Each structure stands twice: as structure tokens, then as C-alpha cells.
Amino acid sequence: MTMQPGFADLALPDLRLRVGDDILPATGAVDVEDPSTGATVAQVPLAGDAAVNAAVAAARAALVAPAWRDLAPLARERLLHRLADAMEADLPHLAALEALDTGKPLTMAETVDIPSAIAWLRCYAGWPSKLAGRAGTLSATPGDYHVYTRREPVGVVAAITPWNFPLVLAMWKIAPALAAGCTLILKPAAETPLSALRLAELARAVGFPPGVFTVLTGDGATGAALSRHPGVAKVAFTGSTATGGAILAASVPDFKRVTLELGGKSPSIVCADADLAKAIPQVAMGCFFNSGQICYAGSRAYVHRSIYDQVLDGLADVGAALRLGPSADRESQLGPLVSARQQARVAGFVARAREAGIAAVERRVTLPETGHFLAPTVLRDVPPDAEVAREEVFGPVLAVTAFDDLDEAIALSNDSAYGLAAHVWTRDHATAHHAAARLEAGTVFANCILVADPAFPFGGMKASGIGRENGSEVLDAYLEPKSVIMAL
């Protein structure tokens, strides 16, 4: 196991397969790689069906055990805040683990990923004491009745998360689920399990009862076993549309609840009156941030013809100015793609686009000698039906097309299987609201990018998903309303 020099003294979390107080045997091992070097830095256990069964049994037992079920709402709030306190105290360690197996710059993990995960946890830590039912009267039934509702946890939750923002996207599920009183099994991506395993250590240390929060490492088969397990009441998933479809199909026999946050091909519309000093760098970073590995990356841009060449050159200049480097280097602005497989996949999109006659705005970019790096790429005059304009690339590749009329740009934006996010750049608020009302997307950003906050819901239309995460709305996904009617 070889570490980057900056991570040479990094302590790895307990890598064993833990369910409750038990250490279980694994059916195999999964290599964890440093994308900056290609070196294997750890091996984590592969959880098979027996481990999945044990984890679900432990979660079901914890769900009804007095230590969790009867925990007063304020006590649950304090427990969640203790976990947030522990994360804050451990922030440098968590950030280093996150940077190590994702390849993202350490400074980004320290300032974006881990603080965001803590913020989500603190936000939902305040909810348990507010999740009350209501009392009322019957409207059409004569007689005297005492009527009220209860809001009860949906049950055992399986959270299956991707490799691009491991701890953030896990916390989007963990925080509201635990606030609602559910128990949860987290299956992190095979590529990036380290921060999840450290979170499990912290949860044990602050006093979470056994079985309330479990991390199972493994591969796609582990996630599939959780998705179809009859003891799981709800699956919360972030990842590809294809895998989301498989999870949806697996949920049908048991009528599981699902929240699916899936793929995207988010457009950015740059109007003729846009403030280009703000729009150009943000449209570029809306695609290149995290090396393009973000579900709502603005990976296709529709630019008004009157400013097209200026914007194209500016976008390419922004990409060329970014410093690509290993995750431990504090000067790095972009890291590698998460794996050699992902690097080859993204490079394939660019190669096929070139073969189809689509040109790139050429700039000289120096890539590190090792690691799964790919230069930010701006493709010009991309036909709307081109593969790179329609498929989710999940890399630093921006497809740019000119438009003449705003409604044309909106129509091009909506001509997609996806509907996760959209962006519009204009100085005119009326234009922004006109576009926001017509764009088929779960979130529309006007003159900004990549704003995510626990106060507002996030999710997609069409093939971008089912349900919403975040906001108060997400709590309903983890609660079952129960009506109680008592004759007097």
C-alpha cells in the first residue's frame, strides 16, 4: 500500500465489516485506489448476502428497541449534534480520507465537502422535536371522536451513495432518516468508502445504539441485495439512471418507498445581456468543478450568437488556467477522475465527438504524469443530437451551441431525457423568471451555479429521479402518517 507523501501519516478507519457489536466475515475484498497515483491504499471487505441479512436484522431490532424508539426527541437531537461535534473535531482527518480515495483536492474536501456534511447534519438535528402529528375533527362523520395523527418512522432505510461526493451525499440521507427515527444502512461506493467508515467510528464513539447506523462496504451486488431485501422499507439512492431503474424494479415486490436522485445533462443558457465577467467563469466551473463529476454539472451551454465567440474563448481560457494536480497538493484546483475506467469513459466521449467532426477550442494544458487526469475540454458548435450533447459524460467536458432566440434555447434545453437542473444567465429578472417557469428541471439557477442547501428541496424531473432530497420535504419520505380515531 503506497500513499502520496502528503498522506503518509494518514490513519485509516477500522476497515472490518461491523454490524452492531459484531465483526462479520466478508465474502471477498475490494481494493481502494488513490486516483492521483493509481496505487491501492486499502482493501475493504465485500459484504455478501449473509452480512446484508445481519445488517438488516440489526437495523430492524434497533428500530423497535427502547434505546432508539423511546429516545425523547430532544435527546435524539442532542445525539445528532454530538455526532456533528465529533465531525467538526475530526474535520482534517475526514477531509484527508475524502481526498485520498476520491482524488479531489484536499483544500476542497476541507472547505466544501466536510463542512457541507456537517451543516446538513446540524440542520436536520433540529427536527426531531418538531415532527409532531396534529389533532382535529372529522368533517363528514357524525358523533363524538377524538382524532389525531402520528408521524412514525418508515422503517429500515438502505442508503446507496456514489463516489463523487461520498460524505455529503450520504449525509443528505443519514441526517433526515435518523432525525425521523429510522435506522439506516449505508452502502458507500466501492471506490470511496473511507469517510463513511470513519463516520461509523464517530457514531459509535458518541453513543449511537448498535444497529441504528451501519456501514456495509461492497460492490454493486451488495447494493442490489439491500435494494431487494424484504426487511428494508425504503431505499434512498444517488447515482446513475440505469442503476436507479434497477432499484426501482427491485422495490416493486415489497412496495418499498424510494427516493432516486439520478443522472443529469444540465443546460446553461447565456443570454446576450448576461454579465460575462460573472457568467464565463461560473459557466466554466459549473461544468469543470470536481472534474465534472457532479450530477447537476452544467455540461451543455447554449450561448447567444452575438456573444458566442467571446464566450467560447473565455470558457476555454478558464479551463486552461486551472491547475491539475494530486489531491494532497494544496495548490491543486482540479483532481483526477475517480478511476482509470472513468477516465477512459470520458475520454471516449471526446474522441467520438472529434470523429464526428466536432472541434474543441484548443488550449495547452499540462497534465500530471501519473493519475487518472483529463484536461478540461470545451467543444464548439455541438449539434443538439450529438452524443456528447445528450448523454451524461460525468467529466470535464462542456458542449457549446449557439442560439438566436430565448425560446429556442429553452426548447433545446428541454429536449433531453433528463431534468435535474438548468441555468440561465441574464441581467433581466423578467427573462430569468420566464425561463425558470419553462425549463423542465427540478432546480433552476439564475446567475449562479451549484448552490445546494438543506433548506430547499433538490431532485429531478423525467429520468433524473423520483422524489426530493433536502428541505422539510425530504422528511416526509422517511415518515409514515398514521390516523388515530377514538370514539368518545
ZAVEX-805950 format. One record per residue (C-alpha): residue number from 1; x, y, z; residue in one letter. Coordinates in nm, 3 decimals, padded with zeros to 5 digits. Layout:
<pts>
- i / xx / yy / zz / aa
- NUM / X / Y / Z / A
...
</pts>
This chain:
<pts>
- i / xx / yy / zz / aa
- 1 / 00.000 / 00.000 / 00.000 / M
- 2 / 00.160 / 00.326 / -00.117 / T
- 3 / 00.043 / 00.669 / -00.001 / M
- 4 / 00.107 / 01.011 / -00.152 / Q
- 5 / 00.371 / 01.193 / 00.056 / P
- 6 / 00.106 / 01.430 / 00.190 / G
- 7 / -00.096 / 01.137 / 00.322 / F
- 8 / 00.191 / 00.923 / 00.450 / A
- 9 / 00.083 / 00.956 / 00.813 / D
- 10 / -00.292 / 00.933 / 00.750 / L
- 11 / -00.467 / 00.690 / 00.984 / A
- 12 / -00.722 / 00.474 / 00.807 / L
- 13 / -01.050 / 00.391 / 00.982 / P
- 14 / -01.143 / 00.046 / 01.107 / D
- 15 / -01.190 / -00.143 / 00.781 / L
- 16 / -01.357 / -00.450 / 00.928 / R
- 17 / -01.716 / -00.547 / 00.850 / L
- 18 / -01.906 / -00.434 / 01.158 / R
- 19 / -02.274 / -00.497 / 01.225 / V
- 20 / -02.382 / -00.383 / 01.568 / G
- 21 / -02.120 / -00.509 / 01.811 / D
- 22 / -02.019 / -00.799 / 01.586 / D
- 23 / -01.734 / -00.835 / 01.336 / I
- 24 / -01.858 / -01.040 / 01.041 / L
- 25 / -01.664 / -01.239 / 00.782 / P
- 26 / -01.651 / -01.097 / 00.431 / A
- 27 / -01.703 / -01.282 / 00.105 / T
- 28 / -01.408 / -01.104 / -00.054 / G
- 29 / -01.224 / -00.774 / -00.064 / A
- 30 / -01.246 / -00.454 / -00.266 / V
- 31 / -00.935 / -00.253 / -00.350 / D
- 32 / -00.950 / 00.117 / -00.268 / V
- 33 / -00.735 / 00.324 / -00.500 / E
- 34 / -00.581 / 00.670 / -00.486 / D
- 35 / -00.689 / 00.822 / -00.820 / P
- 36 / -00.398 / 01.067 / -00.807 / S
- 37 / -00.144 / 00.786 / -00.833 / T
- 38 / -00.333 / 00.471 / -00.928 / G
- 39 / -00.191 / 00.297 / -00.620 / A
- 40 / -00.401 / 00.076 / -00.394 / T
- 41 / -00.421 / 00.235 / -00.048 / V
- 42 / -00.659 / -00.002 / 00.130 / A
- 43 / -00.874 / -00.311 / 00.098 / Q
- 44 / -01.223 / -00.314 / 00.241 / V
- 45 / -01.444 / -00.618 / 00.297 / P
- 46 / -01.705 / -00.723 / 00.047 / L
- 47 / -02.037 / -00.765 / 00.225 / A
- 48 / -02.228 / -01.062 / 00.088 / G
- 49 / -02.584 / -01.176 / 00.143 / D
- 50 / -02.513 / -01.303 / 00.495 / A
- 51 / -02.377 / -00.965 / 00.604 / A
- 52 / -02.670 / -00.785 / 00.441 / V
- 53 / -02.913 / -01.012 / 00.625 / N
- 54 / -02.732 / -00.948 / 00.954 / A
- 55 / -02.729 / -00.571 / 00.900 / A
- 56 / -03.100 / -00.561 / 00.818 / V
- 57 / -03.182 / -00.778 / 01.119 / A
- 58 / -02.978 / -00.549 / 01.345 / A
- 59 / -03.142 / -00.239 / 01.199 / A
- 60 / -03.491 / -00.385 / 01.244 / R
- 61 / -03.413 / -00.478 / 01.604 / A
- 62 / -03.273 / -00.131 / 01.676 / A
- 63 / -03.579 / 00.033 / 01.522 / L
- 64 / -03.806 / -00.102 / 01.797 / V
- 65 / -03.553 / -00.119 / 02.081 / A
- 66 / -03.627 / 00.128 / 02.361 / P
- 67 / -03.279 / 00.280 / 02.334 / A
- 68 / -03.380 / 00.428 / 01.996 / W
- 69 / -03.758 / 00.405 / 01.964 / R
- 70 / -03.824 / 00.561 / 02.305 / D
- 71 / -03.545 / 00.818 / 02.290 / L
- 72 / -03.705 / 01.157 / 02.358 / A
- 73 / -03.695 / 01.391 / 02.056 / P
- 74 / -03.466 / 01.638 / 02.230 / L
- 75 / -03.234 / 01.353 / 02.329 / A
- 76 / -03.221 / 01.242 / 01.965 / R
- 77 / -03.139 / 01.600 / 01.867 / E
- 78 / -02.855 / 01.608 / 02.119 / R
- 79 / -02.720 / 01.278 / 01.989 / L
- 80 / -02.719 / 01.405 / 01.631 / L
- 81 / -02.548 / 01.726 / 01.741 / H
- 82 / -02.286 / 01.521 / 01.926 / R
- 83 / -02.210 / 01.345 / 01.601 / L
- 84 / -02.178 / 01.682 / 01.427 / A
- 85 / -01.945 / 01.799 / 01.706 / D
- 86 / -01.733 / 01.488 / 01.657 / A
- 87 / -01.717 / 01.550 / 01.282 / M
- 88 / -01.606 / 01.908 / 01.339 / E
- 89 / -01.331 / 01.794 / 01.574 / A
- 90 / -01.225 / 01.531 / 01.319 / D
- 91 / -01.258 / 01.755 / 01.011 / L
- 92 / -00.893 / 01.742 / 00.896 / P
- 93 / -00.894 / 01.362 / 00.922 / H
- 94 / -01.228 / 01.322 / 00.743 / L
- 95 / -01.117 / 01.562 / 00.469 / A
- 96 / -00.793 / 01.374 / 00.412 / A
- 97 / -00.980 / 01.043 / 00.382 / L
- 98 / -01.226 / 01.204 / 00.140 / E
- 99 / -00.947 / 01.348 / -00.073 / A
- 100 / -00.746 / 01.026 / -00.070 / L
- 101 / -00.999 / 00.794 / -00.234 / D
- 102 / -01.190 / 01.047 / -00.447 / T
- 103 / -00.884 / 01.229 / -00.580 / G
- 104 / -01.039 / 01.570 / -00.517 / K
- 105 / -00.810 / 01.845 / -00.386 / P
- 106 / -00.763 / 01.833 / -00.011 / L
- 107 / -00.849 / 02.202 / 00.018 / T
- 108 / -01.185 / 02.132 / -00.147 / M
- 109 / -01.261 / 01.847 / 00.092 / A
- 110 / -01.168 / 02.073 / 00.385 / E
- 111 / -01.373 / 02.373 / 00.274 / T
- 112 / -01.665 / 02.220 / 00.083 / V
- 113 / -01.730 / 01.850 / 00.141 / D
- 114 / -01.688 / 01.802 / 00.514 / I
- 115 / -01.832 / 02.140 / 00.622 / P
- 116 / -02.134 / 02.076 / 00.399 / S
- 117 / -02.191 / 01.732 / 00.550 / A
- 118 / -02.175 / 01.884 / 00.899 / I
- 119 / -02.416 / 02.162 / 00.801 / A
- 120 / -02.672 / 01.909 / 00.674 / W
- 121 / -02.645 / 01.708 / 00.993 / L
- 122 / -02.689 / 02.015 / 01.212 / R
- 123 / -02.989 / 02.130 / 01.010 / C
- 124 / -03.177 / 01.802 / 01.049 / Y
- 125 / -03.059 / 01.756 / 01.407 / A
- 126 / -03.305 / 02.029 / 01.496 / G
- 127 / -03.607 / 01.849 / 01.353 / W
- 128 / -03.695 / 01.558 / 01.588 / P
- 129 / -03.880 / 01.779 / 01.837 / S
- 130 / -04.082 / 01.938 / 01.554 / K
- 131 / -04.211 / 01.619 / 01.391 / L
- 132 / -04.542 / 01.613 / 01.574 / A
- 133 / -04.874 / 01.495 / 01.437 / G
- 134 / -05.189 / 01.703 / 01.460 / R
- 135 / -05.526 / 01.687 / 01.629 / A
- 136 / -05.851 / 01.770 / 01.453 / G
- 137 / -06.217 / 01.691 / 01.396 / T
- 138 / -06.395 / 01.473 / 01.144 / L
- 139 / -06.571 / 01.668 / 00.871 / S
- 140 / -06.836 / 01.429 / 00.738 / A
- 141 / -06.893 / 01.173 / 01.014 / T
- 142 / -07.148 / 01.241 / 01.292 / P
- 143 / -07.068 / 01.158 / 01.654 / G
- 144 / -06.803 / 01.240 / 01.908 / D
- 145 / -06.449 / 01.131 / 01.827 / Y
- 146 / -06.101 / 01.215 / 01.942 / H
- 147 / -05.890 / 01.230 / 01.624 / V
- 148 / -05.519 / 01.282 / 01.585 / Y
- 149 / -05.228 / 01.181 / 01.364 / T
- 150 / -04.887 / 01.037 / 01.438 / R
- 151 / -04.576 / 01.067 / 01.221 / R
- 152 / -04.384 / 00.742 / 01.253 / E
- 153 / -04.052 / 00.636 / 01.102 / P
- 154 / -04.090 / 00.445 / 00.778 / V
- 155 / -03.854 / 00.172 / 00.899 / G
- 156 / -03.514 / 00.046 / 00.790 / V
- 157 / -03.355 / 00.264 / 00.522 / V
- 158 / -03.091 / 00.149 / 00.274 / A
- 159 / -02.883 / 00.446 / 00.157 / A
- 160 / -02.674 / 00.377 / -00.152 / I
- 161 / -02.437 / 00.655 / -00.246 / T
- 162 / -02.195 / 00.746 / -00.528 / P
- 163 / -01.825 / 00.827 / -00.537 / W
- 164 / -01.827 / 01.194 / -00.636 / N
- 165 / -01.931 / 01.348 / -00.301 / F
- 166 / -01.926 / 01.049 / -00.068 / P
- 167 / -01.988 / 01.206 / 00.272 / L
- 168 / -02.208 / 01.494 / 00.155 / V
- 169 / -02.450 / 01.274 / -00.037 / L
- 170 / -02.451 / 01.016 / 00.240 / A
- 171 / -02.548 / 01.287 / 00.489 / M
- 172 / -02.834 / 01.401 / 00.263 / W
- 173 / -02.987 / 01.064 / 00.355 / K
- 174 / -02.847 / 00.989 / 00.700 / I
- 175 / -02.945 / 01.318 / 00.864 / A
- 176 / -03.318 / 01.326 / 00.777 / P
- 177 / -03.359 / 00.949 / 00.818 / A
- 178 / -03.214 / 00.945 / 01.170 / L
- 179 / -03.398 / 01.266 / 01.260 / A
- 180 / -03.721 / 01.088 / 01.164 / A
- 181 / -03.635 / 00.793 / 01.388 / G
- 182 / -03.548 / 00.545 / 01.115 / C
- 183 / -03.249 / 00.316 / 01.128 / T
- 184 / -03.014 / 00.323 / 00.831 / L
- 185 / -02.766 / 00.102 / 00.646 / I
- 186 / -02.521 / 00.296 / 00.429 / L
- 187 / -02.361 / 00.126 / 00.131 / K
- 188 / -02.096 / 00.369 / 00.004 / P
- 189 / -01.950 / 00.344 / -00.344 / A
- 190 / -01.689 / 00.071 / -00.378 / A
- 191 / -01.434 / 00.329 / -00.488 / E
- 192 / -01.479 / 00.569 / -00.195 / T
- 193 / -01.569 / 00.401 / 00.136 / P
- 194 / -01.314 / 00.557 / 00.371 / L
- 195 / -01.503 / 00.861 / 00.502 / S
- 196 / -01.817 / 00.651 / 00.558 / A
- 197 / -01.621 / 00.404 / 00.768 / L
- 198 / -01.476 / 00.689 / 00.972 / R
- 199 / -01.826 / 00.831 / 01.021 / L
- 200 / -01.937 / 00.494 / 01.159 / A
- 201 / -01.650 / 00.506 / 01.408 / E
- 202 / -01.757 / 00.852 / 01.522 / L
- 203 / -02.120 / 00.743 / 01.555 / A
- 204 / -02.019 / 00.454 / 01.779 / R
- 205 / -01.798 / 00.684 / 01.985 / A
- 206 / -02.075 / 00.937 / 02.057 / V
- 207 / -02.321 / 00.671 / 02.166 / G
- 208 / -02.547 / 00.565 / 01.880 / F
- 209 / -02.714 / 00.237 / 01.979 / P
- 210 / -02.595 / -00.071 / 01.788 / P
- 211 / -02.786 / -00.126 / 01.464 / G
- 212 / -02.910 / 00.232 / 01.427 / V
- 213 / -02.639 / 00.327 / 01.176 / F
- 214 / -02.441 / 00.062 / 00.989 / T
- 215 / -02.192 / 00.091 / 00.704 / V
- 216 / -02.163 / -00.204 / 00.466 / L
- 217 / -01.878 / -00.191 / 00.218 / T
- 218 / -01.900 / -00.385 / -00.104 / G
- 219 / -01.981 / -00.360 / -00.471 / D
- 220 / -02.292 / -00.334 / -00.684 / G
- 221 / -02.410 / -00.676 / -00.572 / A
- 222 / -02.414 / -00.553 / -00.211 / T
- 223 / -02.634 / -00.260 / -00.306 / G
- 224 / -02.861 / -00.486 / -00.508 / A
- 225 / -02.902 / -00.723 / -00.213 / A
- 226 / -03.004 / -00.431 / 00.009 / L
- 227 / -03.244 / -00.297 / -00.253 / S
- 228 / -03.439 / -00.620 / -00.280 / R
- 229 / -03.425 / -00.720 / 00.087 / H
- 230 / -03.779 / -00.757 / 00.227 / P
- 231 / -03.670 / -00.611 / 00.560 / G
- 232 / -03.577 / -00.278 / 00.402 / V
- 233 / -03.868 / -00.032 / 00.395 / A
- 234 / -03.708 / 00.244 / 00.191 / K
- 235 / -03.416 / 00.289 / -00.047 / V
- 236 / -03.251 / 00.629 / -00.092 / A
- 237 / -03.014 / 00.628 / -00.388 / F
- 238 / -02.794 / 00.876 / -00.570 / T
- 239 / -02.627 / 00.754 / -00.886 / G
- 240 / -02.684 / 00.662 / -01.247 / S
- 241 / -03.025 / 00.647 / -01.411 / T
- 242 / -02.964 / 00.286 / -01.515 / A
- 243 / -02.893 / 00.173 / -01.159 / T
- 244 / -03.185 / 00.380 / -01.033 / G
- 245 / -03.412 / 00.191 / -01.271 / G
- 246 / -03.284 / -00.140 / -01.135 / A
- 247 / -03.350 / -00.025 / -00.778 / I
- 248 / -03.699 / 00.088 / -00.873 / L
- 249 / -03.771 / -00.254 / -01.024 / A
- 250 / -03.636 / -00.427 / -00.712 / A
- 251 / -03.866 / -00.218 / -00.493 / S
- 252 / -04.185 / -00.333 / -00.664 / V
- 253 / -04.243 / -00.675 / -00.498 / P
- 254 / -04.238 / -00.526 / -00.146 / D
- 255 / -04.373 / -00.181 / -00.240 / F
- 256 / -04.066 / -00.015 / -00.094 / K
- 257 / -04.051 / 00.361 / -00.074 / R
- 258 / -03.777 / 00.503 / -00.295 / V
- 259 / -03.601 / 00.834 / -00.339 / T
- 260 / -03.389 / 00.834 / -00.653 / L
- 261 / -03.156 / 01.122 / -00.740 / E
- 262 / -03.021 / 01.021 / -01.078 / L
- 263 / -02.835 / 01.149 / -01.381 / G
- 264 / -02.841 / 01.487 / -01.544 / G
- 265 / -02.742 / 01.679 / -01.854 / K
- 266 / -02.797 / 02.027 / -01.720 / S
- 267 / -02.803 / 02.320 / -01.964 / P
- 268 / -02.666 / 02.670 / -01.915 / S
- 269 / -02.836 / 02.943 / -02.121 / I
- 270 / -02.618 / 03.252 / -02.166 / V
- 271 / -02.831 / 03.540 / -02.293 / C
- 272 / -02.699 / 03.833 / -02.494 / A
- 273 / -02.733 / 04.067 / -02.195 / D
- 274 / -02.553 / 03.840 / -01.948 / A
- 275 / -02.281 / 03.984 / -01.726 / D
- 276 / -01.999 / 03.795 / -01.896 / L
- 277 / -01.742 / 03.880 / -01.630 / A
- 278 / -01.950 / 03.666 / -01.394 / K
- 279 / -02.108 / 03.425 / -01.640 / A
- 280 / -01.799 / 03.297 / -01.820 / I
- 281 / -01.602 / 03.173 / -01.517 / P
- 282 / -01.912 / 03.035 / -01.349 / Q
- 283 / -02.045 / 02.855 / -01.656 / V
- 284 / -01.699 / 02.701 / -01.695 / A
- 285 / -01.675 / 02.595 / -01.331 / M
- 286 / -02.035 / 02.477 / -01.339 / G
- 287 / -01.903 / 02.205 / -01.567 / C
- 288 / -01.541 / 02.163 / -01.454 / F
- 289 / -01.591 / 02.171 / -01.074 / F
- 290 / -01.491 / 01.838 / -00.917 / N
- 291 / -01.351 / 01.746 / -01.259 / S
- 292 / -01.705 / 01.741 / -01.397 / G
- 293 / -01.807 / 01.460 / -01.162 / Q
- 294 / -02.126 / 01.615 / -01.035 / I
- 295 / -02.481 / 01.513 / -01.117 / C
- 296 / -02.605 / 01.864 / -01.194 / Y
- 297 / -02.297 / 01.988 / -01.377 / A
- 298 / -02.382 / 02.239 / -01.648 / G
- 299 / -02.232 / 02.021 / -01.918 / S
- 300 / -02.406 / 02.179 / -02.216 / R
- 301 / -02.415 / 02.553 / -02.280 / A
- 302 / -02.642 / 02.743 / -02.515 / Y
- 303 / -02.486 / 03.082 / -02.589 / V
- 304 / -02.647 / 03.371 / -02.778 / H
- 305 / -02.487 / 03.402 / -03.119 / R
- 306 / -02.395 / 03.769 / -03.067 / S
- 307 / -02.152 / 03.676 / -02.787 / I
- 308 / -02.074 / 03.321 / -02.893 / Y
- 309 / -01.706 / 03.350 / -02.989 / D
- 310 / -01.623 / 03.567 / -02.688 / Q
- 311 / -01.783 / 03.320 / -02.450 / V
- 312 / -01.622 / 03.018 / -02.619 / L
- 313 / -01.275 / 03.166 / -02.584 / D
- 314 / -01.342 / 03.266 / -02.225 / G
- 315 / -01.465 / 02.920 / -02.128 / L
- 316 / -01.156 / 02.758 / -02.278 / A
- 317 / -00.930 / 03.009 / -02.103 / D
- 318 / -01.085 / 02.928 / -01.765 / V
- 319 / -01.032 / 02.557 / -01.818 / G
- 320 / -00.673 / 02.604 / -01.930 / A
- 321 / -00.590 / 02.820 / -01.628 / A
- 322 / -00.692 / 02.555 / -01.375 / L
- 323 / -00.410 / 02.372 / -01.204 / R
- 324 / -00.449 / 01.995 / -01.221 / L
- 325 / -00.267 / 01.803 / -00.954 / G
- 326 / -00.274 / 01.530 / -00.690 / P
- 327 / -00.519 / 01.556 / -00.406 / S
- 328 / -00.259 / 01.616 / -00.134 / A
- 329 / -00.111 / 01.916 / -00.318 / D
- 330 / -00.269 / 02.227 / -00.170 / R
- 331 / -00.210 / 02.415 / -00.496 / E
- 332 / -00.429 / 02.172 / -00.694 / S
- 333 / -00.758 / 02.312 / -00.825 / Q
- 334 / -00.877 / 02.003 / -01.014 / L
- 335 / -00.803 / 01.646 / -00.928 / G
- 336 / -00.817 / 01.330 / -01.138 / P
- 337 / -01.122 / 01.134 / -01.236 / L
- 338 / -01.205 / 00.867 / -00.982 / V
- 339 / -01.073 / 00.566 / -01.176 / S
- 340 / -00.899 / 00.455 / -01.491 / A
- 341 / -01.234 / 00.323 / -01.609 / R
- 342 / -01.399 / 00.661 / -01.566 / Q
- 343 / -01.108 / 00.837 / -01.734 / Q
- 344 / -01.137 / 00.606 / -02.035 / A
- 345 / -01.514 / 00.653 / -02.046 / R
- 346 / -01.492 / 01.032 / -02.053 / V
- 347 / -01.204 / 01.033 / -02.300 / A
- 348 / -01.417 / 00.812 / -02.522 / G
- 349 / -01.689 / 01.076 / -02.541 / F
- 350 / -01.433 / 01.335 / -02.653 / V
- 351 / -01.276 / 01.100 / -02.908 / A
- 352 / -01.611 / 01.009 / -03.062 / R
- 353 / -01.709 / 01.376 / -03.078 / A
- 354 / -01.390 / 01.456 / -03.268 / R
- 355 / -01.450 / 01.162 / -03.501 / E
- 356 / -01.796 / 01.308 / -03.572 / A
- 357 / -01.637 / 01.638 / -03.677 / G
- 358 / -01.693 / 01.833 / -03.356 / I
- 359 / -01.399 / 02.062 / -03.280 / A
- 360 / -01.253 / 02.152 / -02.944 / A
- 361 / -01.138 / 02.501 / -02.853 / V
- 362 / -00.773 / 02.412 / -02.823 / E
- 363 / -00.565 / 02.522 / -02.528 / R
- 364 / -00.238 / 02.388 / -02.391 / R
- 365 / -00.288 / 02.206 / -02.060 / V
- 366 / -00.018 / 02.027 / -01.862 / T
- 367 / -00.133 / 01.702 / -01.705 / L
- 368 / 00.042 / 01.524 / -01.417 / P
- 369 / 00.244 / 01.222 / -01.524 / E
- 370 / 00.052 / 00.978 / -01.303 / T
- 371 / -00.312 / 00.951 / -01.209 / G
- 372 / -00.642 / 00.950 / -01.394 / H
- 373 / -00.634 / 01.309 / -01.516 / F
- 374 / -00.821 / 01.461 / -01.808 / L
- 375 / -00.791 / 01.818 / -01.931 / A
- 376 / -01.099 / 02.043 / -01.921 / P
- 377 / -01.242 / 02.036 / -02.272 / T
- 378 / -01.470 / 02.286 / -02.449 / V
- 379 / -01.641 / 02.151 / -02.762 / L
- 380 / -01.783 / 02.407 / -03.005 / R
- 381 / -02.079 / 02.404 / -03.246 / D
- 382 / -02.212 / 02.083 / -03.099 / V
- 383 / -02.524 / 01.960 / -03.282 / P
- 384 / -02.820 / 01.910 / -03.047 / P
- 385 / -02.844 / 01.544 / -03.145 / D
- 386 / -02.476 / 01.468 / -03.082 / A
- 387 / -02.395 / 01.202 / -02.824 / E
- 388 / -02.194 / 01.447 / -02.616 / V
- 389 / -02.493 / 01.684 / -02.605 / A
- 390 / -02.739 / 01.418 / -02.491 / R
- 391 / -02.555 / 01.168 / -02.270 / E
- 392 / -02.427 / 01.231 / -01.919 / E
- 393 / -02.048 / 01.242 / -01.955 / V
- 394 / -01.960 / 01.293 / -01.587 / F
- 395 / -01.628 / 01.455 / -01.669 / G
- 396 / -01.484 / 01.800 / -01.751 / P
- 397 / -01.636 / 01.821 / -02.099 / V
- 398 / -01.854 / 02.118 / -02.197 / L
- 399 / -02.064 / 02.103 / -02.515 / A
- 400 / -02.142 / 02.452 / -02.652 / V
- 401 / -02.406 / 02.550 / -02.910 / T
- 402 / -02.519 / 02.890 / -03.040 / A
- 403 / -02.880 / 03.011 / -03.028 / F
- 404 / -03.067 / 03.313 / -03.164 / D
- 405 / -03.387 / 03.323 / -02.958 / D
- 406 / -03.450 / 03.250 / -02.588 / L
- 407 / -03.744 / 03.020 / -02.654 / D
- 408 / -03.521 / 02.826 / -02.895 / E
- 409 / -03.264 / 02.785 / -02.616 / A
- 410 / -03.535 / 02.672 / -02.373 / I
- 411 / -03.662 / 02.419 / -02.627 / A
- 412 / -03.309 / 02.286 / -02.679 / L
- 413 / -03.262 / 02.265 / -02.303 / S
- 414 / -03.586 / 02.071 / -02.257 / N
- 415 / -03.508 / 01.831 / -02.542 / D
- 416 / -03.344 / 01.586 / -02.304 / S
- 417 / -03.427 / 01.269 / -02.117 / A
- 418 / -03.300 / 01.443 / -01.804 / Y
- 419 / -03.438 / 01.723 / -01.592 / G
- 420 / -03.218 / 01.770 / -01.288 / L
- 421 / -03.104 / 02.132 / -01.312 / A
- 422 / -03.076 / 02.424 / -01.552 / A
- 423 / -02.903 / 02.762 / -01.552 / H
- 424 / -02.988 / 03.096 / -01.709 / V
- 425 / -02.760 / 03.398 / -01.730 / W
- 426 / -02.923 / 03.737 / -01.789 / T
- 427 / -02.936 / 04.085 / -01.634 / R
- 428 / -03.314 / 04.094 / -01.685 / D
- 429 / -03.512 / 03.943 / -01.397 / H
- 430 / -03.820 / 03.906 / -01.617 / A
- 431 / -03.617 / 03.696 / -01.861 / T
- 432 / -03.488 / 03.483 / -01.575 / A
- 433 / -03.837 / 03.420 / -01.440 / H
- 434 / -03.970 / 03.348 / -01.792 / H
- 435 / -03.701 / 03.084 / -01.839 / A
- 436 / -03.740 / 02.940 / -01.489 / A
- 437 / -04.111 / 02.881 / -01.546 / A
- 438 / -04.049 / 02.696 / -01.873 / R
- 439 / -03.734 / 02.495 / -01.811 / L
- 440 / -03.805 / 02.130 / -01.728 / E
- 441 / -03.573 / 02.092 / -01.432 / A
- 442 / -03.603 / 02.028 / -01.061 / G
- 443 / -03.383 / 02.330 / -00.987 / T
- 444 / -03.323 / 02.640 / -01.198 / V
- 445 / -03.023 / 02.859 / -01.116 / F
- 446 / -03.034 / 03.221 / -01.232 / A
- 447 / -02.694 / 03.394 / -01.242 / N
- 448 / -02.536 / 03.138 / -01.009 / C
- 449 / -02.417 / 02.777 / -01.005 / I
- 450 / -02.401 / 02.474 / -00.779 / L
- 451 / -02.595 / 02.617 / -00.487 / V
- 452 / -02.715 / 02.335 / -00.263 / A
- 453 / -02.869 / 02.400 / 00.076 / D
- 454 / -03.058 / 02.185 / 00.328 / P
- 455 / -03.337 / 02.443 / 00.341 / A
- 456 / -03.469 / 02.372 / -00.011 / F
- 457 / -03.562 / 02.052 / -00.193 / P
- 458 / -03.337 / 01.903 / -00.459 / F
- 459 / -03.423 / 01.641 / -00.717 / G
- 460 / -03.507 / 01.586 / -01.079 / G
- 461 / -03.780 / 01.556 / -01.334 / M
- 462 / -03.804 / 01.289 / -01.603 / K
- 463 / -03.513 / 01.040 / -01.596 / A
- 464 / -03.333 / 01.245 / -01.332 / S
- 465 / -03.519 / 01.084 / -01.049 / G
- 466 / -03.816 / 01.033 / -00.821 / I
- 467 / -03.881 / 01.233 / -00.507 / G
- 468 / -03.678 / 01.508 / -00.346 / R
- 469 / -03.392 / 01.531 / -00.103 / E
- 470 / -03.335 / 01.823 / 00.133 / N
- 471 / -03.575 / 02.084 / 00.261 / G
- 472 / -03.850 / 01.996 / 00.503 / S
- 473 / -03.999 / 01.799 / 00.214 / E
- 474 / -03.746 / 01.517 / 00.249 / V
- 475 / -03.867 / 01.434 / 00.600 / L
- 476 / -04.198 / 01.311 / 00.459 / D
- 477 / -04.001 / 01.047 / 00.268 / A
- 478 / -03.885 / 00.897 / 00.597 / Y
- 479 / -04.215 / 00.923 / 00.787 / L
- 480 / -04.547 / 00.742 / 00.766 / E
- 481 / -04.859 / 00.936 / 00.873 / P
- 482 / -05.096 / 00.736 / 01.091 / K
- 483 / -05.450 / 00.846 / 01.176 / S
- 484 / -05.595 / 00.753 / 01.516 / V
- 485 / -05.974 / 00.779 / 01.557 / I
- 486 / -06.123 / 00.711 / 01.900 / M
- 487 / -06.496 / 00.709 / 01.972 / A
- 488 / -06.592 / 00.900 / 02.286 / L
</pts>
